[in-house]
């Protein structure tokens, strides 16, 4: 149950109002598997800011660390706003207690608070194609050896021989070692889980898996009017997306801070598969990776085509009707 304060109008009357952002947020359900994956949408926005999803489509290949830094700026904006909301809420609760439930604010103060609430960031998806990079998730952080890191950073691919040498970067997502590089679509999803109805972290991961599967099933392009129609599956209780022959086509790893998500999914469009199949990826011994190009050789599709289709499918599952897309080369995003 939410605590209320009273807001004074110019006429001197009082309007009962839930404490600031609490009127928008609903408690998270238990962190169980999402049972609504057969529906067109899995959740829906409960905050006005969550009714539009913004897609920043980075059109040029970039270093992984730059993409990570761009993501952190968006995550920090969400966390800073949550911190500001918390301070406002605590102050209003304090006033309410001091005045015995009869605290009031005037119209000017109300308008100021409303404007602050309107500043809350929209759900945002950043899509990238990176230069060759091996990344380590939290599970590998304590066991990563110098010998393995040297092997990763000195690996020579079988096909994309002109690529720069890979780098190894430790990150704060879940999972173990994975690869990001040319021919892969990487989507970082930044949103506040509490601005959606009954949307725990486990359900968020299920949404990413379902959006990926839907993309691989429904994807069309200008030169391919017929859908890709690729069937996918899961393997045991592992996170990710596999083709029906058991080869992995998408890796998923997320991080959640104060209900704000980061990282996301990497879909293999047309990478040099030797990067992925020469080492143990995602903690799966003897597991093999595949790609859209490998599974559908005649289907002409780019990383950018997949990024647009994925965000569209993600929005549907989140119950969002509007996608605002902006293309950028990323140079302006790195300016301080």
C-alpha positions in Angstrom: 0.0 0.0 0.0 1.3 3.4 -0.9 1.5 6.4 1.4 -0.3 9.5 0.3 0.3 13.3 0.6 -2.1 16.0 -0.2 -1.4 18.5 -3.0 -2.9 22.0 -2.7 -4.6 23.5 -5.7 -5.2 27.2 -6.3 -8.7 26.9 -5.1 -7.5 25.7 -1.7 -8.7 22.1 -2.2 -6.6 19.0 -1.6 -5.9 16.2 -4.0 -4.8 12.8 -2.7 -1.6 11.8 -4.5 0.6 8.8 -4.1 4.2 9.5 -3.2 5.8 10.6 -6.4 7.2 7.7 -8.5 5.4 5.0 -6.4 2.3 5.7 -8.4 4.1 4.4 -11.5 5.9 1.4 -10.0 4.5 -2.0 -9.1 6.2 -4.6 -7.0 8.2 -7.3 -8.9 6.7 -10.8 -9.0 8.8 -13.7 -7.8 11.9 -14.4 -9.9 10.4 -17.5 -11.6 10.4 -18.5 -15.3 8.2 -16.3 -17.4 5.0 -18.3 -18.1 3.6 -15.8 -20.7 6.0 -16.4 -23.5 3.3 -17.7 -25.8 1.5 -14.4 -25.7 2.2 -11.5 -28.1 3.4 -9.5 -25.2 5.0 -10.6 -21.9 4.6 -7.4 -19.9 3.6 -3.8 -20.4 4.7 -0.4 -19.3 3.4 1.0 -16.0 5.3 4.3 -16.3 4.8 6.9 -19.1 8.5 7.0 -19.8 8.4 3.3 -20.7 5.9 3.6 -23.5 8.5 4.5 -26.1 11.7 2.5 -26.7 14.7 4.3 -28.3 17.0 2.4 -30.6 20.5 3.9 -31.1 21.9 2.1 -34.1 25.7 2.4 -34.4 26.5 2.0 -38.0 30.3 1.8 -37.9 32.4 -0.9 -36.4 34.0 0.3 -33.1 36.3 -0.9 -30.3 34.4 -2.9 -27.6 35.6 -0.5 -24.8 34.0 2.5 -26.5 30.6 0.7 -26.8 31.0 -0.3 -23.1 31.6 3.4 -22.2 28.6 4.5 -24.1 26.4 2.0 -22.4 27.7 3.1 -19.0 26.6 6.7 -19.7 23.0 5.5 -20.3 23.0 3.3 -17.3 24.4 6.1 -15.1 21.6 8.4 -16.3 19.0 5.9 -15.2 20.7 5.4 -11.8 21.1 9.1 -11.2 17.4 9.7 -11.9 16.4 6.9 -9.5 18.6 8.4 -6.8 16.9 11.8 -7.4 13.5 10.3 -7.2 14.4 8.5 -4.0 15.5 11.8 -2.4 12.3 13.5 -3.4 10.2 10.6 -2.1 12.0 10.5 1.3 11.6 14.3 1.7 7.8 14.1 0.9 7.4 11.2 3.4 9.3 13.3 6.0 7.0 16.3 5.4 3.9 14.1 5.6 5.0 12.7 9.0 5.9 16.1 10.4 2.4 17.5 9.5 0.4 14.5 10.6 -0.7 13.5 7.1 -1.8 17.0 6.1 1.4 18.1 4.2 0.7 20.0 1.0 2.5 21.5 -2.0 1.3 24.2 -4.3 0.7 24.1 -8.0 4.2 25.4 -8.9 5.9 22.8 -6.7 3.7 20.1 -8.2 4.6 21.3 -11.8 8.3 21.2 -10.9 8.0 17.6 -9.5 6.1 16.6 -12.6 8.8 18.0 -14.9 11.5 16.1 -12.9 9.5 12.9 -13.4 9.3 13.5 -17.1 13.1 13.5 -17.3 13.2 9.8 -16.5 15.0 8.0 -19.4 13.1 5.9 -21.9 14.1 2.2 -22.4 17.0 2.3 -24.7 18.7 -0.3 -27.0 22.2 0.3 -28.3 23.2 -1.9 -31.2 26.8 -2.4 -32.2 29.2 -4.3 -34.4 32.6 -4.5 -32.6 36.2 -5.2 -33.6 37.4 -8.6 -32.5 37.1 -8.9 -28.7 36.9 -11.7 -26.2 35.0 -10.8 -23.0 34.9 -12.6 -19.6 31.7 -12.6 -17.5 31.5 -12.8 -13.7 31.8 -16.6 -13.6 35.3 -16.6 -15.2 36.6 -13.6 -13.3 38.5 -15.5 -10.6 39.7 -18.4 -12.7 40.9 -16.6 -15.8 44.5 -17.5 -16.4 47.3 -15.5 -18.1 48.0 -18.4 -20.5 44.4 -18.5 -21.7 44.3 -14.7 -22.1 47.4 -14.8 -24.2 45.9 -17.5 -26.4 42.8 -15.5 -26.9 44.6 -12.3 -27.7 47.0 -14.0 -30.2 44.4 -16.0 -32.0 44.5 -15.9 -35.8 41.1 -16.5 -37.5 40.8 -18.8 -40.5 38.9 -16.5 -42.8 38.9 -12.8 -41.6 42.7 -12.8 -41.7 43.0 -9.0 -42.0 41.2 -8.3 -38.8 43.1 -6.7 -35.9 44.3 -9.0 -33.1 41.6 -9.7 -30.6 41.6 -8.1 -27.1 40.4 -9.7 -23.9 38.1 -7.5 -21.7 36.6 -8.4 -18.3 33.0 -7.2 -17.9 30.3 -7.3 -15.2 27.7 -9.2 -17.1 26.7 -12.8 -16.2 28.3 -15.8 -17.9 31.8 -16.8 -18.9 33.9 -16.2 -22.0 32.3 -15.1 -25.2 33.3 -13.3 -28.4 32.2 -10.0 -29.9 33.4 -9.1 -33.4 32.7 -8.4 -37.1 29.6 -10.0 -38.4 27.8 -10.0 -35.0 24.9 -7.9 -33.8 25.4 -6.9 -30.2 22.4 -5.3 -28.5 22.7 -3.6 -25.1 19.3 -3.1 -23.4 19.0 -0.4 -20.7 15.7 -0.2 -18.9 14.2 -0.1 -15.5 12.5 -3.4 -14.7 10.2 -1.6 -12.2 8.6 0.5 -15.0 7.1 -2.7 -16.4 4.3 -4.9 -14.9 5.5 -8.0 -13.1 8.9 -8.1 -14.8 11.6 -9.8 -12.8 15.2 -10.3 -14.1 14.5 -13.9 -15.1 11.6 -12.9 -17.2 13.7 -10.1 -18.8 16.2 -12.8 -19.9 13.3 -14.9 -21.3 12.1 -11.8 -23.3 15.6 -11.4 -24.9 15.6 -15.1 -25.8 12.1 -14.9 -27.3 12.9 -11.7 -29.2 16.0 -13.3 -30.7 14.0 -16.4 -31.7 11.3 -14.3 -33.2 13.9 -12.3 -35.1 15.4 -15.4 -36.6 12.0 -16.7 -37.6 10.4 -13.5 -39.0 13.4 -11.5 -40.4 12.9 -10.2 -43.9 15.0 -7.7 -45.9 14.6 -5.7 -49.2 16.2 -8.5 -51.2 14.6 -11.3 -49.2 10.8 -10.7 -49.0 10.3 -14.2 -47.7 11.1 -14.6 -43.9 14.3 -16.2 -42.7 12.1 -18.9 -41.0 14.9 -20.3 -38.8 13.7 -22.6 -36.1 15.5 -22.3 -32.7 15.5 -24.0 -29.4 17.0 -24.0 -25.9 19.5 -26.4 -24.5 18.7 -27.7 -21.0 18.6 -24.7 -18.6 21.4 -22.8 -20.3 20.9 -19.1 -21.3 21.0 -18.4 -25.0 19.5 -19.5 -28.4 20.4 -22.6 -30.4 19.4 -23.9 -33.8 17.6 -27.2 -33.9 20.8 -29.1 -34.6 22.2 -27.9 -31.3 24.6 -25.2 -32.5 24.5 -21.9 -30.7 23.5 -18.8 -32.7 23.1 -16.2 -29.9 24.7 -15.6 -26.5 22.9 -13.7 -23.7 24.4 -12.0 -20.6 22.9 -9.3 -18.5 23.7 -7.2 -15.5 21.1 -5.5 -13.2 21.8 -2.6 -10.8 18.9 -1.3 -8.7 16.5 -2.8 -11.3 18.3 -1.0 -14.2 19.5 -3.5 -16.8 22.6 -3.5 -19.0 24.4 -5.7 -21.6 22.1 -8.0 -23.5 22.5 -10.3 -26.6 25.0 -11.1 -29.3 23.5 -12.7 -32.5 25.8 -14.4 -35.0 25.0 -12.9 -38.4 28.1 -13.6 -40.5 31.2 -13.8 -38.2 34.3 -15.9 -38.8 33.2 -18.9 -36.7 36.7 -19.9 -36.0 36.8 -17.2 -33.3 34.0 -19.0 -31.5 34.7 -22.7 -32.2 38.4 -22.7 -31.4 37.8 -22.1 -27.6 35.3 -23.1 -25.0 32.6 -20.4 -25.2 30.0 -19.6 -22.5 31.2 -22.5 -20.3 30.0 -25.1 -22.9 32.6 -27.8 -23.6 32.5 -29.1 -27.1 29.7 -26.7 -28.0 29.7 -25.3 -31.5 28.6 -21.9 -32.7 26.8 -21.2 -36.0 25.5 -18.1 -37.8 22.7 -16.9 -40.1 25.1 -17.0 -43.0 26.1 -20.5 -42.2 22.5 -21.8 -41.8 21.0 -19.8 -44.7 23.9 -19.2 -47.2 21.6 -17.6 -49.8 19.9 -15.2 -47.4 21.4 -11.7 -47.9 21.3 -10.0 -44.5 23.4 -7.5 -42.7 24.1 -6.8 -39.0 22.1 -3.6 -39.4 19.1 -5.5 -40.7 19.2 -7.8 -37.7 19.5 -4.9 -35.3 16.3 -3.3 -36.6 14.4 -6.5 -36.6 15.5 -7.5 -33.1 14.5 -4.1 -31.5 11.1 -4.4 -33.2 10.5 -7.9 -31.8 11.7 -6.8 -28.3 9.3 -3.8 -28.3 6.4 -6.1 -29.1 7.2 -8.4 -26.2 7.5 -5.4 -23.8 4.1 -4.1 -24.9 5.6 -1.0 -26.4 4.0 0.4 -29.6 6.6 3.1 -30.5 10.2 2.6 -31.5 12.3 5.7 -32.1 15.4 4.9 -34.1 18.5 7.0 -34.6 21.6 6.1 -36.6 25.0 7.3 -35.5 28.7 6.5 -36.1 29.3 6.9 -32.3 31.8 9.8 -32.5 29.4 12.3 -30.9 28.6 9.8 -28.1 32.2 9.7 -26.9 32.4 13.5 -26.5 32.5 14.6 -22.8 
